[in-house]
Amino acid sequence: MNINFQFLIELFKYKPNDPLVFSTSLFLFLFLFFLLIYNFIGKNKSLRLSFLILFSLYFYYKSTGYYAGIIIISAVVNFLFAKGIAATDRMLFKRIYLLFAVIINIAILGYFKYTNFILQIFSEINKTNFEPLSIFLPIGISFYTFKSLSYVFDVYLETLEPTKSFRDFCVYVFFFPNILMGPIDRASKFLPQIDNEPFLSKEDLGRASLLLMVGLFKKVVIADYISLNFVDRIFDFPLRYTGVENLLAIYGYTLQVYCDFSGYTDMAIGVALFFGFKLMDNFNSPFKATSIADFWRRWHISLSTWLLDYIFKPLQFSIRSLKIWANIIAIFITFVICGVWHGAGWNFIIWGAMHGFMMSFALITQKPKQKLYTLLKINNTKFLKFFQTLITFHLIAFSFLIFRTSDFQIIKDMFSQIFDFFHAEVFIQFAEKLPVILGLIILGYILHFMPTKIENVFKKLVIALPWYFQAVLMVIVIWIVAQFKSADIAPFIYFQF
């Protein structure tokens, strides 16, 4: 047998444009190999956890190269400061430890993510030419920074007893399924699971398999296909297309963002289940939301609850004497921070501020709206809920325009085409020329808006199937994914955050 060892070595080395993600064949191979070894050594806790840490670090190395060392520094810093907070009874020292932990975490995150943006702002103020510095942005740095900080905050607030084991803390921070794009799990939920021996019940096996299949389908078949073959083309040159096509691209991108991010989350939760860990749910049919506040209770739940617990509540409490204005100010600041967390660009700041404004406006008008609904006798009716959902969805969809592009001329051009060059008759031509694209967009929204009862019945049926039927289903899904997969794997949208 001729084995090309050089090829194998290159295959396992870090490549900047080839991260190790769940939708690649290399990951599936390594995952099965690692899972076999992990279960074989399952009764030896020390060996099992050490192996998990090493594999998680390798997984992260495949995405960031030697910048993987940053996550090790982050783990050491946050473990020591949390330990210092717990070890002292003096509030002054606790606050000093907390302050230094926050400064170091934000400094690391800020350098890699925001340095060029800040320098660009100063350059524009001084009207000088700006040459961006060559700074590599490690994938997932925003996620594991917030995850590590939540541990420090919880220890400081005395809602969590700090772990004495640095190894266990490393398992929490490095855990590979959610290291790149979340969910941003809480240590209070994750750390107790470390002591459990690997055990996969029939229900967990079925749920894990279903999540992997659904996640792969969302990411590759829906998100990647409609992006590469339709959405990107419209956003690149909106004036070449009619208003109908521009509007469909907005709907398509809204679905793409959801399927891309929730698809990763589904796979992350499914992969974690195979190793005996249960991560928090991160999405709950967000486009069914009847308000912007309801949307954030359903979208990126781990981030929205993080912002609620560690930004909004302390801020709102500190200015509570302002009454309703305390809520409004706290909401607005929290969502500006949410925008900044997503990316270094004015479009993200405006996107966050837009959500803060919409939530604040809804809060101010809450009582008048309720009086109007009662007067019209439509309060708590399906009619009202339908229109609330419809309006909320379109507010979210159009806000994603700003989320996607920093070129506001593109946004202007898309609105110009929608309002001045709509041409509804083009929809028939679009359906005839791009039936797969239209079909996938419609299918994606049908599946998303499917009644919860029907969705739960389907889940129970798949989970109840014997493992060999689940394996057949998995093979079918992988085959379907292979038919839609392009030569180059489209990176996950949230990798940039």
C-alpha positions, 0 to 999 in steps of 0.5 A, a space after each residue: 500500500 502506498 500511503 502519502 504521509 506528507 498528504 496526511 500531515 498537511 491534512 491535519 495541519 492548520 490551514 487559514 481557509 480550511 477550519 475544522 467545522 462540523 459540515 466537513 468530511 474530515 471532522 466526521 472522520 475525526 469525530 467518530 475516531 475520537 468518540 470511540 476512544 473517548 467511550 473506551 477510556 470513559 471510566 477513567 475520568 482523568 484520562 477521559 477529560 485530558 483527552 477531551 481537552 487535547 482534542 478540543 485544543 486541536 479542534 481550535 488549532 485547526 481553526 486559528 493556528 497558533 493563536 489557539 494559545 490565546 484561549 489558554 491565556 484566557 483560561 489561566 487568567 479567568 481561573 486565577 482571578 475567580 479563585 482570588 475573588 472567592 478567596 478573599 472576604 474583603 469587598 474592595 479586593 473582590 472588586 479589584 480582582 473583578 476589574 482586572 479580569 474584565 480589563 484583561 478580557 476586554 483588552 485581549 478581545 479589543 486588540 484583535 477585534 477593534 484595533 483597526 476600527 478605532 484607528 480608522 475612526 481617529 484617522 477619519 477625525 484627523 483626515 489622514 490616510 488609514 492603513 489597516 494593521 495586519 491583525 488576525 481575528 481568532 475565530 470564536 474569541 467573542 464567544 469564549 471571552 463572554 463564556 469565561 467572563 460569565 464564570 468570573 461574574 457568577 463567582 463574584 455575585 456568589 451564585 456559583 462556587 468556583 471549581 478547584 480544578 483547573 482541568 475541569 475549568 479548561 474542559 468548560 472553556 475549551 469544550 470543542 462543540 461550542 468553542 467557535 460559535 456558542 452557545 455561550 453556556 454557563 459554568 453552573 450548568 456545565 461544570 456539574 456534568 463533568 463528573 458524569 461518566 459518558 452515558 448515551 440514552 436511547 432518547 439522547 442518541 436519537 436527539 443527537 442524531 436528529 440535531 446533526 441531520 437538521 443542522 447539516 440540512 439547514 447549513 449546507 442545503 438551505 443557507 449555503 445554497 441560497 447564499 451562493 446561488 442567489 442572495 450574494 449575487 443580489 447584494 453585490 449588484 442590487 441595481 441589476 435586479 428588480 424590486 421583486 428579486 431584491 425583496 426575495 434576497 432580503 427574505 433569503 438572507 434573513 433565512 440564511 442567517 437563521 439557518 447558518 447560525 442555528 444549523 451550527 448550534 444544532 450540530 454543536 448541541 448534537 455533538 455534545 450529546 454524544 459525549 454526555 454533555 447537554 448544552 443550552 438551546 440557543 434558538 426557539 423559532 425566532 421568526 414566530 416572535 410577536 415583538 422585538 423583545 420576544 424575538 430576543 427571547 428566541 434568537 441567540 438565547 445564550 447571548 441575550 440572557 448573558 446581556 440581560 444578566 450581566 449588562 442590563 440588570 446591573 445597569 438598570 438597577 444602578 439608575 432605577 430611580 429614573 423609573 421607566 427611563 432606567 429601563 429605556 436607557 439600560 435597554 439602549 446601552 445593552 443593545 449598542 453593546 450587543 451590536 459592538 459585540 457582533 462586529 467592528 463596524 458602524 453597521 453593527 453599532 447602528 444595527 444594535 442601536 436600531 434594536 435598542 430603539 425599537 424595544 424602547 419605543 415598544 416599552 413607551 407605547 405599551 400601555 396605549 397599545 393595550 388600550 387600543 387593542 382592548 377598545 378594538 376587541 382584538 386583545 390576545 386574538 389570533 388576528 392580532 398575533 398574526 399581524 404582530 408576527 408579520 410586522 416584527 418579522 419585517 422589522 427584523 428582516 430589514 434590520 438584517 440589511 444593515 447587519 449584512 453590509 457596511 456599504 449603505 449605498 447597497 441598502 439605498 439601492 435595494 430600497 430604491 429597487 423595491 419601491 421604484 422598480 418592483 415589477 411583480 410580474 418578474 416573480 413568475 419568471 423567477 419561479 421558472 428560472 430558479 425553482 430550486 432557490 424559491 423552493 428552498 426559501 419556501 421550504 425553510 420558512 414552512 419548516 420554521 413556522 410549522 406548528 410546535 405540536 407537529 414539530 414535536 410529533 416529528 421529533 418524537 417519531 425520529 427519536 423513537 426509531 431504532 438506531 439502524 433506521 436513524 443511521 439510514 436517515 443520516 446516510 440519506 441526509 448526508 447524500 442530499 447534503 453532498 448533492 447541494 454542497 459546492 466545491 468550497 465550503 461557505 464559512 459560517 456567518 458568525 465566525 467573524 464575531 
